């Protein structure tokens, strides 16, 4: 069986994660392991907060409508 060389794929994967982590503070933007952990958490937060945003705007609209109705 032929030997599989992974250097190109591994570097590509690591570079992609580090690019996603650019702008993070400290080790989280420089070290792959820390960056990977933070990027996965960030994606989860991102997903959840997109759902939360809808409720936040709904609450804001209700307050504005209420204030306008009272004025």
Biopython code that builds the backbone (N, CA, C, O; Angstrom):
import numpy as np
from Bio.PDB.StructureBuilder import StructureBuilder

atoms = [
    (1, "UNK", "N", (0.838, -1.186, 0.000)),
    (1, "UNK", "CA", (0.000, 0.000, 0.000)),
    (1, "UNK", "C", (0.884, 1.251, 0.000)),
    (1, "UNK", "O", (1.910, 1.303, 0.677)),
    (2, "UNK", "N", (0.463, 2.254, -0.772)),
    (2, "UNK", "CA", (1.257, 3.467, -0.901)),
    (2, "UNK", "C", (1.165, 4.323, 0.360)),
    (2, "UNK", "O", (0.158, 4.343, 1.067)),
    (3, "UNK", "N", (2.256, 5.019, 0.601)),
    (3, "UNK", "CA", (2.308, 5.907, 1.755)),
    (3, "UNK", "C", (1.499, 7.174, 1.465)),
    (3, "UNK", "O", (1.549, 7.717, 0.361)),
    (4, "UNK", "N", (0.762, 7.630, 2.464)),
    (4, "UNK", "CA", (-0.043, 8.837, 2.303)),
    (4, "UNK", "C", (0.679, 9.993, 2.973)),
    (4, "UNK", "O", (0.998, 9.942, 4.161)),
    (5, "UNK", "N", (0.931, 11.034, 2.194)),
    (5, "UNK", "CA", (1.585, 12.219, 2.743)),
    (5, "UNK", "C", (0.510, 13.258, 3.018)),
    (5, "UNK", "O", (-0.253, 13.632, 2.127)),
    (6, "UNK", "N", (0.458, 13.716, 4.252)),
    (6, "UNK", "CA", (-0.648, 14.568, 4.680)),
    (6, "UNK", "C", (-0.264, 16.041, 4.850)),
    (6, "UNK", "O", (-1.098, 16.857, 5.242)),
    (7, "UNK", "N", (0.969, 16.375, 4.563)),
    (7, "UNK", "CA", (1.441, 17.725, 4.894)),
    (7, "UNK", "C", (0.589, 18.816, 4.257)),
    (7, "UNK", "O", (0.208, 19.775, 4.929)),
    (8, "UNK", "N", (0.288, 18.681, 2.977)),
    (8, "UNK", "CA", (-0.449, 19.742, 2.277)),
    (8, "UNK", "C", (-1.842, 19.909, 2.876)),
    (8, "UNK", "O", (-2.275, 21.025, 3.163)),
    (9, "UNK", "N", (-2.534, 18.795, 3.060)),
    (9, "UNK", "CA", (-3.892, 18.857, 3.615)),
    (9, "UNK", "C", (-3.890, 19.368, 5.051)),
    (9, "UNK", "O", (-4.747, 20.163, 5.437)),
    (10, "UNK", "N", (-2.919, 18.904, 5.841)),
    (10, "UNK", "CA", (-2.851, 19.319, 7.244)),
    (10, "UNK", "C", (-2.588, 20.818, 7.345)),
    (10, "UNK", "O", (-3.222, 21.509, 8.143)),
    (11, "UNK", "N", (-1.650, 21.326, 6.534)),
    (11, "UNK", "CA", (-1.346, 22.754, 6.576)),
    (11, "UNK", "C", (-2.541, 23.582, 6.113)),
    (11, "UNK", "O", (-2.826, 24.644, 6.665)),
    (12, "UNK", "N", (-3.233, 23.081, 5.096)),
    (12, "UNK", "CA", (-4.403, 23.791, 4.581)),
    (12, "UNK", "C", (-5.487, 23.887, 5.656)),
    (12, "UNK", "O", (-6.100, 24.937, 5.851)),
    (13, "UNK", "N", (-5.708, 22.768, 6.347)),
    (13, "UNK", "CA", (-6.718, 22.722, 7.403)),
    (13, "UNK", "C", (-6.352, 23.683, 8.536)),
    (13, "UNK", "O", (-7.195, 24.439, 9.019)),
    (14, "UNK", "N", (-5.087, 23.643, 8.951)),
    (14, "UNK", "CA", (-4.644, 24.503, 10.050)),
    (14, "UNK", "C", (-4.710, 25.972, 9.667)),
    (14, "UNK", "O", (-5.120, 26.817, 10.464)),
    (15, "UNK", "N", (-4.301, 26.266, 8.440)),
    (15, "UNK", "CA", (-4.322, 27.654, 7.983)),
    (15, "UNK", "C", (-5.763, 28.184, 7.955)),
    (15, "UNK", "O", (-6.015, 29.335, 8.313)),
    (16, "UNK", "N", (-6.701, 27.333, 7.527)),
    (16, "UNK", "CA", (-8.108, 27.751, 7.465)),
    (16, "UNK", "C", (-8.637, 28.093, 8.852)),
    (16, "UNK", "O", (-9.337, 29.090, 9.027)),
    (17, "UNK", "N", (-8.299, 27.262, 9.839)),
    (17, "UNK", "CA", (-8.753, 27.518, 11.214)),
    (17, "UNK", "C", (-8.123, 28.803, 11.744)),
    (17, "UNK", "O", (-8.807, 29.622, 12.357)),
    (18, "UNK", "N", (-6.832, 28.981, 11.514)),
    (18, "UNK", "CA", (-6.144, 30.173, 12.019)),
    (18, "UNK", "C", (-6.656, 31.444, 11.337)),
    (18, "UNK", "O", (-6.691, 32.508, 11.955)),
    (19, "UNK", "N", (-7.050, 31.337, 10.070)),
    (19, "UNK", "CA", (-7.629, 32.496, 9.390)),
    (19, "UNK", "C", (-8.974, 32.852, 10.007)),
    (19, "UNK", "O", (-9.297, 34.029, 10.172)),
    (20, "UNK", "N", (-9.760, 31.830, 10.348)),
    (20, "UNK", "CA", (-11.053, 32.081, 10.993)),
    (20, "UNK", "C", (-10.860, 32.715, 12.365)),
    (20, "UNK", "O", (-11.694, 33.497, 12.820)),
    (21, "UNK", "N", (-9.746, 32.371, 13.023)),
    (21, "UNK", "CA", (-9.491, 32.846, 14.386)),
    (21, "UNK", "C", (-8.757, 34.181, 14.407)),
    (21, "UNK", "O", (-8.406, 34.671, 15.480)),
    (22, "UNK", "N", (-8.520, 34.777, 13.243)),
    (22, "UNK", "CA", (-7.794, 36.042, 13.250)),
    (22, "UNK", "C", (-8.660, 37.094, 13.921)),
    (22, "UNK", "O", (-9.864, 37.167, 13.676)),
    (23, "UNK", "N", (-8.045, 37.904, 14.765)),
    (23, "UNK", "CA", (-8.786, 38.909, 15.513)),
    (23, "UNK", "C", (-9.084, 38.481, 16.931)),
    (23, "UNK", "O", (-9.477, 39.302, 17.760)),
    (24, "UNK", "N", (-8.900, 37.190, 17.223)),
    (24, "UNK", "CA", (-9.093, 36.726, 18.595)),
    (24, "UNK", "C", (-7.877, 37.143, 19.412)),
    (24, "UNK", "O", (-6.823, 37.456, 18.857)),
    (25, "UNK", "N", (-8.031, 37.144, 20.729)),
    (25, "UNK", "CA", (-6.972, 37.613, 21.618)),
    (25, "UNK", "C", (-5.995, 36.512, 21.970)),
    (25, "UNK", "O", (-6.382, 35.360, 22.162)),
    (26, "UNK", "N", (-4.712, 36.878, 22.055)),
    (26, "UNK", "CA", (-3.681, 35.991, 22.596)),
    (26, "UNK", "C", (-3.488, 34.703, 21.819)),
    (26, "UNK", "O", (-3.445, 34.695, 20.589)),
    (27, "UNK", "N", (-3.373, 33.614, 22.566)),
    (27, "UNK", "CA", (-3.082, 32.312, 21.971)),
    (27, "UNK", "C", (-4.188, 31.851, 21.038)),
    (27, "UNK", "O", (-3.951, 31.055, 20.129)),
    (28, "UNK", "N", (-5.377, 32.343, 21.261)),
    (28, "UNK", "CA", (-6.523, 31.875, 20.484)),
    (28, "UNK", "C", (-6.420, 32.237, 19.015)),
    (28, "UNK", "O", (-7.105, 31.648, 18.178)),
    (29, "UNK", "N", (-5.571, 33.196, 18.697)),
    (29, "UNK", "CA", (-5.386, 33.538, 17.288)),
    (29, "UNK", "C", (-4.078, 32.975, 16.737)),
    (29, "UNK", "O", (-3.841, 33.035, 15.531)),
    (30, "UNK", "N", (-3.221, 32.425, 17.615)),
    (30, "UNK", "CA", (-1.896, 31.995, 17.171)),
    (30, "UNK", "C", (-1.658, 30.500, 17.226)),
    (30, "UNK", "O", (-0.982, 29.945, 16.360)),
    (31, "UNK", "N", (-2.208, 29.839, 18.239)),
    (31, "UNK", "CA", (-1.964, 28.405, 18.402)),
    (31, "UNK", "C", (-3.145, 27.617, 17.852)),
    (31, "UNK", "O", (-4.299, 27.925, 18.148)),
    (32, "UNK", "N", (-2.850, 26.600, 17.050)),
    (32, "UNK", "CA", (-3.907, 25.861, 16.357)),
    (32, "UNK", "C", (-4.903, 25.235, 17.314)),
    (32, "UNK", "O", (-6.112, 25.353, 17.116)),
    (33, "UNK", "N", (-4.408, 24.570, 18.352)),
    (33, "UNK", "CA", (-5.314, 23.853, 19.255)),
    (33, "UNK", "C", (-6.273, 24.804, 19.969)),
    (33, "UNK", "O", (-7.467, 24.528, 20.092)),
    (34, "UNK", "N", (-5.733, 25.919, 20.431)),
    (34, "UNK", "CA", (-6.576, 26.908, 21.112)),
    (34, "UNK", "C", (-7.539, 27.564, 20.115)),
    (34, "UNK", "O", (-8.708, 27.802, 20.417)),
    (35, "UNK", "N", (-7.014, 27.846, 18.924)),
    (35, "UNK", "CA", (-7.834, 28.505, 17.903)),
    (35, "UNK", "C", (-8.985, 27.608, 17.472)),
    (35, "UNK", "O", (-10.109, 28.076, 17.290)),
    (36, "UNK", "N", (-8.707, 26.323, 17.311)),
    (36, "UNK", "CA", (-9.739, 25.380, 16.873)),
    (36, "UNK", "C", (-10.873, 25.318, 17.891)),
    (36, "UNK", "O", (-12.050, 25.330, 17.533)),
    (37, "UNK", "N", (-10.498, 25.251, 19.156)),
    (37, "UNK", "CA", (-11.481, 25.206, 20.234)),
    (37, "UNK", "C", (-12.350, 26.463, 20.222)),
    (37, "UNK", "O", (-13.573, 26.389, 20.337)),
    (38, "UNK", "N", (-11.699, 27.610, 20.081)),
    (38, "UNK", "CA", (-12.426, 28.875, 20.105)),
    (38, "UNK", "C", (-13.316, 29.034, 18.882)),
    (38, "UNK", "O", (-14.431, 29.543, 18.988)),
    (39, "UNK", "N", (-12.831, 28.602, 17.722)),
    (39, "UNK", "CA", (-13.623, 28.727, 16.495)),
    (39, "UNK", "C", (-14.879, 27.873, 16.593)),
    (39, "UNK", "O", (-15.957, 28.313, 16.193)),
    (40, "UNK", "N", (-14.754, 26.647, 17.125)),
    (40, "UNK", "CA", (-15.941, 25.794, 17.249)),
    (40, "UNK", "C", (-16.941, 26.414, 18.221)),
    (40, "UNK", "O", (-18.145, 26.394, 17.966)),
    (41, "UNK", "N", (-16.453, 26.964, 19.331)),
    (41, "UNK", "CA", (-17.352, 27.630, 20.271)),
    (41, "UNK", "C", (-17.994, 28.855, 19.619)),
    (41, "UNK", "O", (-19.184, 29.116, 19.796)),
    (42, "UNK", "N", (-17.193, 29.593, 18.869)),
    (42, "UNK", "CA", (-17.704, 30.801, 18.229)),
    (42, "UNK", "C", (-18.815, 30.478, 17.246)),
    (42, "UNK", "O", (-19.802, 31.209, 17.151)),
    (43, "UNK", "N", (-18.653, 29.381, 16.514)),
    (43, "UNK", "CA", (-19.686, 28.984, 15.557)),
    (43, "UNK", "C", (-20.982, 28.612, 16.274)),
    (43, "UNK", "O", (-22.075, 28.902, 15.789)),
    (44, "UNK", "N", (-20.847, 27.972, 17.429)),
    (44, "UNK", "CA", (-22.031, 27.611, 18.224)),
    (44, "UNK", "C", (-22.718, 28.876, 18.737)),
    (44, "UNK", "O", (-23.938, 29.011, 18.645)),
    (45, "UNK", "N", (-21.915, 29.807, 19.282)),
    (45, "UNK", "CA", (-22.480, 31.062, 19.778)),
    (45, "UNK", "C", (-23.166, 31.819, 18.638)),
    (45, "UNK", "O", (-24.249, 32.382, 18.802)),
    (46, "UNK", "N", (-22.509, 31.815, 17.488)),
    (46, "UNK", "CA", (-23.025, 32.505, 16.312)),
    (46, "UNK", "C", (-24.397, 31.951, 15.931)),
    (46, "UNK", "O", (-25.332, 32.714, 15.686)),
    (47, "UNK", "N", (-24.514, 30.644, 15.883)),
    (47, "UNK", "CA", (-25.764, 29.974, 15.524)),
    (47, "UNK", "C", (-26.860, 30.316, 16.532)),
    (47, "UNK", "O", (-27.967, 30.698, 16.151)),
    (48, "UNK", "N", (-26.542, 30.176, 17.821)),
    (48, "UNK", "CA", (-27.535, 30.441, 18.866)),
    (48, "UNK", "C", (-27.974, 31.902, 18.875)),
    (48, "UNK", "O", (-29.154, 32.202, 19.054)),
    (49, "UNK", "N", (-27.023, 32.804, 18.683)),
    (49, "UNK", "CA", (-27.348, 34.224, 18.749)),
    (49, "UNK", "C", (-28.134, 34.693, 17.528)),
    (49, "UNK", "O", (-28.875, 35.673, 17.612)),
    (50, "UNK", "N", (-27.982, 34.006, 16.394)),
    (50, "UNK", "CA", (-28.838, 34.318, 15.245)),
    (50, "UNK", "C", (-30.291, 34.018, 15.588)),
    (50, "UNK", "O", (-31.195, 34.742, 15.173)),
    (51, "UNK", "N", (-30.511, 32.953, 16.343)),
    (51, "UNK", "CA", (-31.878, 32.612, 16.768)),
    (51, "UNK", "C", (-32.381, 33.628, 17.801)),
    (51, "UNK", "O", (-33.540, 34.041, 17.772)),
    (52, "UNK", "N", (-31.485, 34.021, 18.712)),
    (52, "UNK", "CA", (-31.852, 34.967, 19.772)),
    (52, "UNK", "C", (-32.199, 36.340, 19.215)),
    (52, "UNK", "O", (-33.074, 37.032, 19.736)),
    (53, "UNK", "N", (-31.501, 36.726, 18.147)),
    (53, "UNK", "CA", (-31.677, 38.060, 17.576)),
    (53, "UNK", "C", (-33.132, 38.303, 17.183)),
    (53, "UNK", "O", (-33.644, 39.412, 17.340)),
    (54, "UNK", "N", (-33.795, 37.267, 16.674)),
    (54, "UNK", "CA", (-35.183, 37.402, 16.241)),
    (54, "UNK", "C", (-36.082, 37.792, 17.414)),
    (54, "UNK", "O", (-36.958, 38.647, 17.279)),
    (55, "UNK", "N", (-35.859, 37.163, 18.555)),
    (55, "UNK", "CA", (-36.629, 37.495, 19.756)),
    (55, "UNK", "C", (-36.319, 38.890, 20.260)),
    (55, "UNK", "O", (-37.208, 39.608, 20.717)),
    (56, "UNK", "N", (-35.037, 39.273, 20.174)),
    (56, "UNK", "CA", (-34.632, 40.606, 20.630)),
    (56, "UNK", "C", (-35.321, 41.697, 19.812)),
    (56, "UNK", "O", (-35.823, 42.678, 20.360)),
    (57, "UNK", "N", (-35.335, 41.506, 18.481)),
    (57, "UNK", "CA", (-35.975, 42.500, 17.627)),
    (57, "UNK", "C", (-37.477, 42.532, 17.847)),
    (57, "UNK", "O", (-38.090, 43.600, 17.821)),
    (58, "UNK", "N", (-38.068, 41.375, 18.061)),
    (58, "UNK", "CA", (-39.505, 41.313, 18.332)),
    (58, "UNK", "C", (-39.836, 42.108, 19.600)),
    (58, "UNK", "O", (-40.805, 42.866, 19.642)),
    (59, "UNK", "N", (-39.014, 41.916, 20.620)),
    (59, "UNK", "CA", (-39.202, 42.634, 21.886)),
    (59, "UNK", "C", (-39.079, 44.147, 21.674)),
    (59, "UNK", "O", (-39.853, 44.930, 22.225)),
    (60, "UNK", "N", (-38.089, 44.540, 20.864)),
    (60, "UNK", "CA", (-37.875, 45.955, 20.577)),
    (60, "UNK", "C", (-39.068, 46.548, 19.825)),
    (60, "UNK", "O", (-39.530, 47.644, 20.141)),
    (61, "UNK", "N", (-39.559, 45.809, 18.827)),
    (61, "UNK", "CA", (-40.711, 46.285, 18.052)),
    (61, "UNK", "C", (-41.931, 46.455, 18.946)),
    (61, "UNK", "O", (-42.656, 47.443, 18.832)),
    (62, "UNK", "N", (-42.159, 45.495, 19.834)),
    (62, "UNK", "CA", (-43.307, 45.561, 20.745)),
    (62, "UNK", "C", (-43.206, 46.803, 21.628)),
    (62, "UNK", "O", (-44.196, 47.506, 21.833)),
    (63, "UNK", "N", (-42.003, 47.071, 22.151)),
    (63, "UNK", "CA", (-41.810, 48.257, 22.995)),
    (63, "UNK", "C", (-42.074, 49.539, 22.209)),
    (63, "UNK", "O", (-42.701, 50.469, 22.716)),
    (64, "UNK", "N", (-41.589, 49.579, 20.967)),
    (64, "UNK", "CA", (-41.771, 50.780, 20.146)),
    (64, "UNK", "C", (-43.243, 50.995, 19.796)),
    (64, "UNK", "O", (-43.750, 52.116, 19.848)),
    (65, "UNK", "N", (-43.913, 49.909, 19.440)),
    (65, "UNK", "CA", (-45.341, 50.004, 19.111)),
    (65, "UNK", "C", (-46.124, 50.455, 20.339)),
    (65, "UNK", "O", (-47.012, 51.302, 20.246)),
    (66, "UNK", "N", (-45.784, 49.883, 21.484)),
    (66, "UNK", "CA", (-46.444, 50.225, 22.737)),
    (66, "UNK", "C", (-46.245, 51.711, 23.066)),
    (66, "UNK", "O", (-47.187, 52.407, 23.446)),
    (67, "UNK", "N", (-44.999, 52.183, 22.911)),
    (67, "UNK", "CA", (-44.689, 53.587, 23.202)),
    (67, "UNK", "C", (-45.435, 54.508, 22.236)),
    (67, "UNK", "O", (-45.944, 55.553, 22.638)),
    (68, "UNK", "N", (-45.497, 54.116, 20.965)),
    (68, "UNK", "CA", (-46.183, 54.935, 19.961)),
    (68, "UNK", "C", (-47.688, 54.961, 20.228)),
    (68, "UNK", "O", (-48.345, 55.985, 20.038)),
    (69, "UNK", "N", (-48.219, 53.831, 20.668)),
    (69, "UNK", "CA", (-49.657, 53.746, 20.945)),
    (69, "UNK", "C", (-50.031, 54.617, 22.142)),
    (69, "UNK", "O", (-51.124, 55.181, 22.181)),
    (70, "UNK", "N", (-49.136, 54.728, 23.109)),
    (70, "UNK", "CA", (-49.407, 55.528, 24.306)),
    (70, "UNK", "C", (-49.232, 57.024, 24.038)),
    (70, "UNK", "O", (-49.880, 57.854, 24.676)),
    (71, "UNK", "N", (-48.361, 57.359, 23.099)),
    (71, "UNK", "CA", (-48.048, 58.782, 22.840)),
    (71, "UNK", "C", (-49.188, 59.492, 22.132)),
    (71, "UNK", "O", (-49.088, 60.684, 21.842)),
]
sb = StructureBuilder()
sb.init_structure("model")
sb.init_model(0)
sb.init_chain("A")
sb.init_seg("    ")
for serial, (resi, resn, name, xyz) in enumerate(atoms, 1):
    if name == "N":
        sb.init_residue(resn, " ", resi, " ")
    sb.init_atom(name, np.array(xyz, "f"), 0.0, 1.0, " ", f" {name:<3s}", serial, name[0])
structure = sb.get_structure()
